[in-house]
Amino acid sequence: MAALESARSAARRSPSADLEGRASYPRRSPSAHLLRDLGGSFVVPMERPPVGKGKGAGPRQRSRHVALSALFMLCCTLAAFLFRYHTALGGGLMGSKQQAVGGAAGAAAAAVFLSGDSGAGVSTLAGMSAAELSQLLTPGSSGRGPFDLAKYPGFCRKMRPPNVPVLTVQRMWLSNRQRNATDVSLVTQLSVDRLYMLEAQCGSWGSIISASVHVPLVQGRIVSELPELAGKDAATPLELISDFHERMEKRGRCKLDLVYVTEEVGTIEQVGLYPVNALRNKALQLSQTEIVLLLDADFLPNRALSDMIHDQRMYDQLRRVTGYRQGIVLPAFETIDDGEEGKSTALKAIKSRDVLHELFKRGELRGFHMDHYNRGHRATDHSRWFETNISYRIPYEEGFEPYVLVQRRFVPWYDERFKGYRKNKVVHLMHMFRLGLEFASTPHGYVVHSPHPVANSWNTTQATGFWYKLKKLYADSREDMAASTFVPATSFNCDSREPERWSFYLRRLRWSLSA
């Protein structure tokens, strides 16, 4: 009997294994009352780790506990002091607002204090100059620096072309509409000839949209399907995008923030290697809200979702749930028809969940890409989602690439080496999972793909042989993540993540507002 009790005790103490074979411990759960009614069912409750009562502790042990508690409080106080005031690294670690996302140094400092590491780690951080810290982020960095770079979402390693694309910011447009504390930014990217997709999104999303708009150049001339832009210089789209932004300000539901970027490429063929992850980073830099929705431009969120989130009670619940490193998955659907009828079906589907379900049962909709790449959204389990009005856990599997509501501080940079077609979003979601993000459904939100002409990105990726490079890059990234050494490659320094320190973005913003 004693042996049995000993075995049970050991089992309770041992970590469990997740789908990827990693050791994982139960995490603190949001309150179970979130599931009591449909209005609060953003997430399922998770198991709490067992907490001992400390019976039988002697005076010496209690004294040690008191000393450790005092030391912990001292560390927390010191951490708060460092986060409030600027350090020798050149700026605020977390900024003036609670929702601001800390830079690389801030994430490292927080990790040192919260993990209970020795004072040596703190001294190392405080003694490093900005130049010394930036050396940890250069190409060739293994991710094994003194702060274990691979474990923090804010870290990246700066690379030079041709490893990563070079995007030049031409101008920014910010919405003049009133910002709210309950705003959630839809973060997306698109090419300039697909502005009509952004217009549709602006009609369905009643909050902020942070979008980057891409224009490719060959020898300084635009390559575009739009006749009014083809062969012109980089200044030509300014009027087109300005008119579009003004129209959205008057007629759209959204608060649209835009950044227009150009990319100089060597040949016409290279235009098809669309720099999707670099553009996602530009849009992510532009977003300022605590919670973001990571979505592609050809998807429409249901109209009621943003209205529901604007309710303070619902926003507070969403904020609390996502604060536990939960990504709230929005089930993705697509229309069977890929023409004008499909566009009409998509607009019907976003009206309500009941309409969506009816179209799904009639065979006019299906789960996104379930006919040829079911790993992308199979884990969401669309049939189960229709059958329940409460949230449920969604287990991660390799290849899973859902669209999620997530706190911006938990979103790592996209690896900009991934361009063209395939693997760009898969590797990002895998990275988020490796950083500790878990996934759960919500009955309140979903997205529907609006059909459009097929881009030439897939053909170019295949024809140029770049697909084989992507396969190798993906395999290497997967191995690095398994070893906890993966650090995404970008074309910029990582401190650009802080809204208060946007580097060239702030200068462009001032120029944009004064123009």
VENKARA-V19416 format. One record per residue. N is the residue number from 0. SS is DSSP state (helix for helix, strand for strand, loop for the rest). PSI is psi in degrees with one decimal (NA if undefined). OMEGA is omega as a letter, one per 40 degrees, with the letter a starting at -180 (* if undefined). Layout:
BEGIN
<<N:SS:PSI:OMEGA> <N:SS:PSI:OMEGA>>
END
This chain:
BEGIN
<<0:loop:-42.3:i> <1:helix:-37.2:i> <2:helix:-38.6:i> <3:helix:-45.2:i> <4:helix:-37.4:i> <5:helix:-40.9:i> <6:helix:-41.0:i> <7:helix:-41.5:i> <8:helix:-41.8:i> <9:helix:-37.5:i> <10:helix:-36.8:i> <11:helix:-32.6:a> <12:helix:-21.9:a> <13:loop:145.2:i> <14:loop:152.1:i> <15:strand:161.4:a> <16:strand:132.9:i> <17:loop:-170.9:a> <18:loop:-26.9:a> <19:loop:6.6:i> <20:loop:10.7:i> <21:loop:155.8:i> <22:strand:130.8:i> <23:strand:142.6:a> <24:loop:152.9:i> <25:loop:141.4:a> <26:loop:159.0:i> <27:loop:139.1:a> <28:loop:151.1:i> <29:loop:163.0:a> <30:loop:140.9:a> <31:helix:-19.1:a> <32:helix:-11.7:i> <33:helix:-19.6:a> <34:helix:3.2:a> <35:loop:-27.0:i> <36:loop:169.5:a> <37:helix:-34.1:a> <38:helix:-21.8:a> <39:helix:10.9:a> <40:loop:61.2:i> <41:loop:-22.4:a> <42:loop:156.5:i> <43:loop:150.2:i> <44:loop:144.9:i> <45:loop:158.6:a> <46:loop:136.9:i> <47:loop:144.4:i> <48:loop:144.1:i> <49:loop:140.1:a> <50:loop:123.2:i> <51:loop:153.2:a> <52:loop:-11.5:i> <53:loop:25.1:i> <54:loop:147.0:i> <55:loop:4.4:a> <56:loop:134.7:a> <57:loop:173.1:a> <58:helix:-40.2:a> <59:helix:-41.7:a> <60:helix:-40.2:i> <61:helix:-38.5:i> <62:helix:-40.0:i> <63:helix:-39.3:i> <64:helix:-42.7:i> <65:helix:-42.5:a> <66:helix:-42.3:i> <67:helix:-39.0:i> <68:helix:-42.6:i> <69:helix:-40.4:i> <70:helix:-40.1:i> <71:helix:-43.9:i> <72:helix:-38.4:i> <73:helix:-42.5:i> <74:helix:-42.3:i> <75:helix:-41.7:i> <76:helix:-43.8:i> <77:helix:-38.9:i> <78:helix:-44.2:i> <79:helix:-39.3:i> <80:helix:-45.5:a> <81:helix:-37.7:a> <82:helix:-26.7:a> <83:helix:-36.4:a> <84:loop:155.1:a> <85:loop:146.6:i> <86:strand:-177.8:i> <87:loop:-8.0:i> <88:loop:-6.1:i> <89:loop:51.8:i> <90:strand:169.1:i> <91:loop:140.2:a> <92:loop:-33.2:a> <93:loop:-7.6:a> <94:loop:-177.1:a> <95:loop:-14.5:a> <96:loop:151.1:a> <97:loop:-31.8:a> <98:loop:-5.7:i> <99:loop:143.4:a> <100:loop:128.4:a> <101:loop:154.6:i> <102:loop:-168.3:a> <103:helix:-45.9:a> <104:helix:-38.3:i> <105:helix:-43.8:i> <106:helix:-40.5:a> <107:helix:-43.1:a> <108:helix:-43.0:i> <109:helix:-40.9:a> <110:helix:-38.3:i> <111:helix:-44.9:a> <112:helix:-42.6:a> <113:helix:-24.7:a> <114:helix:-8.1:i> <115:loop:23.3:i> <116:loop:164.9:a> <117:loop:164.3:a> <118:helix:-16.8:a> <119:helix:-36.9:i> <120:helix:-38.7:i> <121:helix:-42.4:a> <122:helix:-39.4:i> <123:helix:-43.2:a> <124:helix:-49.1:a> <125:helix:-26.7:a> <126:loop:-2.3:a> <127:loop:138.1:i> <128:loop:168.1:i> <129:helix:-37.4:i> <130:helix:-40.7:i> <131:helix:-39.2:i> <132:helix:-40.3:a> <133:helix:-25.0:i> <134:helix:-23.4:i> <135:loop:-15.4:a> <136:loop:12.1:a> <137:strand:162.9:i> <138:loop:141.6:a> <139:loop:-7.5:i> <140:loop:131.7:a> <141:loop:-9.2:a> <142:loop:10.0:a> <143:loop:33.8:i> <144:loop:-177.1:a> <145:loop:-17.8:a> <146:loop:8.4:a> <147:loop:67.6:a> <148:helix:-37.1:a> <149:helix:-12.4:a> <150:helix:-3.2:a> <151:loop:129.5:a> <152:loop:-29.1:a> <153:loop:-8.9:a> <154:loop:150.0:i> <155:loop:175.2:i> <156:strand:126.3:a> <157:strand:130.3:i> <158:loop:165.5:i> <159:loop:158.1:i> <160:loop:151.7:e> <161:loop:7.5:a> <162:loop:-38.3:i> <163:loop:150.2:i> <164:loop:156.2:i> <165:loop:114.0:i> <166:loop:131.4:a> <167:strand:121.4:i> <168:strand:121.5:i> <169:strand:-41.6:i> <170:strand:158.9:i> <171:strand:148.7:i> <172:strand:128.2:i> <173:loop:142.5:i> <174:loop:141.5:i> <175:loop:0.2:a> <176:loop:155.9:a> <177:loop:128.8:i> <178:loop:145.6:i> <179:loop:155.4:i> <180:loop:-20.0:a> <181:loop:10.9:i> <182:loop:143.4:i> <183:loop:129.9:a> <184:strand:124.7:i> <185:strand:116.4:a> <186:strand:121.6:a> <187:strand:175.7:a> <188:strand:156.9:a> <189:strand:163.5:i> <190:strand:159.1:a> <191:helix:-25.2:i> <192:helix:5.2:i> <193:helix:28.2:i> <194:helix:-26.2:i> <195:helix:-29.0:i> <196:helix:-42.0:i> <197:helix:-34.4:i> <198:helix:-41.0:i> <199:helix:-40.9:i> <200:helix:-40.8:a> <201:helix:-24.6:i> <202:helix:-19.1:a> <203:helix:-15.8:a> <204:loop:114.7:a> <205:loop:36.8:i> <206:loop:-152.7:a> <207:strand:139.8:i> <208:strand:124.2:i> <209:strand:111.1:a> <210:strand:141.3:i> <211:strand:135.3:a> <212:strand:126.6:a> <213:strand:137.2:i> <214:strand:118.9:i> <215:strand:146.1:i> <216:strand:141.1:i> <217:strand:116.1:a> <218:loop:41.4:i> <219:loop:3.0:a> <220:strand:141.8:a> <221:strand:137.0:i> <222:strand:113.6:a> <223:loop:154.2:i> <224:loop:-11.6:i> <225:loop:120.0:a> <226:loop:-32.8:a> <227:loop:-11.1:i> <228:loop:-28.8:a> <229:loop:127.9:i> <230:loop:-2.3:a> <231:loop:175.7:a> <232:loop:177.1:a> <233:loop:-19.6:a> <234:loop:-18.4:a> <235:loop:-42.7:a> <236:helix:-9.7:a> <237:helix:-45.8:a> <238:helix:-41.3:i> <239:helix:-46.8:a> <240:helix:-36.2:i> <241:helix:-44.7:i> <242:helix:-40.3:i> <243:helix:-45.6:a> <244:helix:-41.0:i> <245:helix:-38.6:i> <246:helix:-39.8:i> <247:helix:-33.3:i> <248:helix:-33.1:a> <249:helix:-39.0:a> <250:helix:-22.0:a> <251:loop:166.9:i> <252:loop:-21.3:a> <253:loop:170.2:i> <254:strand:101.0:a> <255:strand:120.1:i> <256:strand:126.3:a> <257:strand:145.3:i> <258:strand:125.1:a> <259:strand:122.3:a> <260:strand:148.5:i> <261:strand:157.5:i> <262:strand:121.6:i> <263:strand:121.2:i> <264:strand:162.8:a> <265:loop:-37.8:a> <266:loop:165.7:i> <267:loop:-38.4:a> <268:helix:-36.2:a> <269:helix:-14.7:i> <270:helix:-32.9:a> <271:helix:-14.4:i> <272:loop:72.6:a> <273:loop:124.8:a> <274:loop:64.6:a> <275:helix:-43.5:a> <276:helix:-34.2:i> <277:helix:-37.6:i> <278:helix:-36.8:i> <279:helix:-38.6:i> <280:helix:-40.1:i> <281:helix:-42.2:i> <282:helix:-36.5:i> <283:helix:-37.1:i> <284:helix:-33.7:a> <285:helix:-26.2:a> <286:loop:144.6:a> <287:loop:-3.3:a> <288:loop:160.0:a> <289:loop:-36.7:a> <290:strand:139.4:i> <291:strand:154.4:i> <292:strand:115.2:a> <293:strand:111.7:a> <294:loop:146.3:i> <295:loop:158.5:a> <296:loop:-19.4:a> <297:loop:17.0:i> <298:strand:143.5:i> <299:strand:124.1:i> <300:strand:152.3:i> <301:loop:143.8:a> <302:helix:-31.7:a> <303:helix:-17.9:a> <304:helix:-51.4:a> <305:helix:-33.8:i> <306:helix:-40.2:i> <307:helix:-41.6:a> <308:helix:-29.5:i> <309:loop:-17.1:i> <310:loop:125.4:a> <311:helix:-39.5:a> <312:helix:-43.4:a> <313:helix:-38.8:i> <314:helix:-41.7:i> <315:helix:-40.0:i> <316:helix:-44.1:i> <317:helix:-41.4:i> <318:helix:-41.2:a> <319:helix:-42.6:a> <320:helix:-48.1:a> <321:helix:-20.6:i> <322:loop:-16.5:i> <323:loop:30.6:i> <324:loop:45.0:i> <325:strand:132.2:i> <326:strand:121.6:a> <327:strand:112.4:a> <328:strand:129.8:i> <329:strand:112.4:a> <330:strand:136.9:a> <331:strand:133.9:i> <332:strand:160.6:i> <333:strand:155.0:i> <334:strand:148.8:i> <335:loop:-42.9:i> <336:loop:134.8:a> <337:loop:21.1:i> <338:loop:-150.7:a> <339:helix:-35.7:i> <340:helix:-37.2:i> <341:helix:-39.5:i> <342:helix:-41.6:i> <343:helix:-39.7:i> <344:helix:-40.5:i> <345:helix:-41.4:i> <346:helix:-34.6:i> <347:helix:-41.4:a> <348:helix:-29.9:a> <349:loop:-0.1:a> <350:loop:-42.6:i> <351:loop:162.1:i> <352:helix:-34.1:i> <353:helix:-43.2:i> <354:helix:-42.8:i> <355:helix:-46.0:a> <356:helix:-40.5:i> <357:helix:-43.2:i> <358:helix:-35.4:i> <359:helix:-43.9:a> <360:helix:-30.9:i> <361:loop:-3.3:i> <362:loop:16.8:i> <363:loop:-13.6:i> <364:strand:158.5:i> <365:strand:170.5:i> <366:strand:143.2:a> <367:loop:127.3:i> <368:loop:22.1:a> <369:loop:-13.4:a> <370:loop:-20.9:a> <371:loop:-12.0:i> <372:loop:70.6:a> <373:helix:-16.6:i> <374:helix:-25.3:a> <375:helix:-36.4:a> <376:loop:10.9:a> <377:helix:-39.6:a> <378:helix:-24.0:i> <379:helix:-34.7:i> <380:loop:76.3:a> <381:helix:-39.0:a> <382:helix:-42.9:i> <383:helix:-37.5:a> <384:helix:-38.9:i> <385:helix:-26.6:a> <386:helix:-8.7:a> <387:loop:151.5:i> <388:loop:16.5:i> <389:loop:165.2:a> <390:loop:155.7:i> <391:loop:154.9:i> <392:strand:146.7:i> <393:strand:111.6:a> <394:loop:140.0:i> <395:loop:141.8:i> <396:loop:151.1:a> <397:loop:133.5:a> <398:loop:-11.4:a> <399:loop:128.1:a> <400:loop:65.7:a> <401:loop:169.3:i> <402:strand:127.3:a> <403:strand:149.1:i> <404:strand:127.9:a> <405:strand:152.4:i> <406:strand:135.3:a> <407:helix:-30.3:a> <408:helix:-15.2:i> <409:helix:3.1:a> <410:loop:114.2:i> <411:loop:165.8:i> <412:loop:147.9:i> <413:loop:142.3:i> <414:loop:114.0:a> <415:loop:-4.8:i> <416:loop:-20.2:i> <417:loop:113.1:i> <418:loop:170.3:a> <419:loop:-146.8:a> <420:loop:137.3:i> <421:loop:141.4:i> <422:loop:-10.3:a> <423:helix:-43.8:a> <424:helix:-31.4:i> <425:helix:-45.5:a> <426:helix:-31.2:i> <427:helix:-43.2:i> <428:helix:-35.7:i> <429:helix:-40.2:i> <430:helix:-43.5:i> <431:helix:-42.0:i> <432:helix:-43.1:a> <433:helix:-26.8:i> <434:loop:-0.2:i> <435:loop:3.6:a> <436:loop:136.6:i> <437:strand:163.0:a> <438:strand:141.4:i> <439:strand:155.5:a> <440:strand:169.6:i> <441:strand:138.9:i> <442:strand:-4.9:a> <443:strand:-20.0:a> <444:strand:151.0:i> <445:strand:167.7:i> <446:strand:150.5:a> <447:strand:130.3:i> <448:strand:130.6:i> <449:loop:121.4:a> <450:loop:151.2:a> <451:loop:163.9:i> <452:loop:142.6:a> <453:loop:131.2:i> <454:loop:160.5:a> <455:loop:8.2:a> <456:helix:-40.1:a> <457:helix:-48.0:a> <458:helix:-41.2:a> <459:helix:-41.7:i> <460:helix:-39.5:i> <461:helix:-46.8:a> <462:helix:-35.2:a> <463:loop:-5.5:a> <464:loop:6.7:a> <465:helix:-22.0:i> <466:helix:-37.4:a> <467:helix:-33.7:i> <468:helix:-39.6:i> <469:helix:-39.0:i> <470:helix:-44.8:i> <471:helix:-43.1:i> <472:helix:-40.0:i> <473:helix:-44.1:i> <474:helix:-42.6:i> <475:helix:-42.2:a> <476:helix:-39.8:i> <477:helix:-43.2:i> <478:helix:-41.3:i> <479:helix:-38.7:i> <480:helix:-39.5:i> <481:helix:-31.3:i> <482:loop:3.8:a> <483:loop:39.0:i> <484:loop:7.7:a> <485:loop:129.4:i> <486:loop:121.2:a> <487:loop:147.5:i> <488:strand:135.1:i> <489:strand:170.0:i> <490:loop:4.1:a> <491:loop:166.1:i> <492:loop:145.2:a> <493:helix:-18.0:i> <494:helix:-6.5:i> <495:helix:-13.6:a> <496:helix:-30.6:a> <497:loop:125.6:i> <498:helix:-32.1:a> <499:helix:-9.1:a> <500:helix:63.7:a> <501:loop:6.5:a> <502:loop:-117.4:a> <503:helix:-21.6:a> <504:helix:-41.7:i> <505:helix:-40.5:i> <506:helix:-42.3:i> <507:helix:-38.3:a> <508:helix:-44.6:i> <509:helix:-40.7:i> <510:helix:-38.9:a> <511:helix:-42.5:a> <512:helix:-25.5:a> <513:helix:-12.5:a> <514:loop:NA:*>>
END
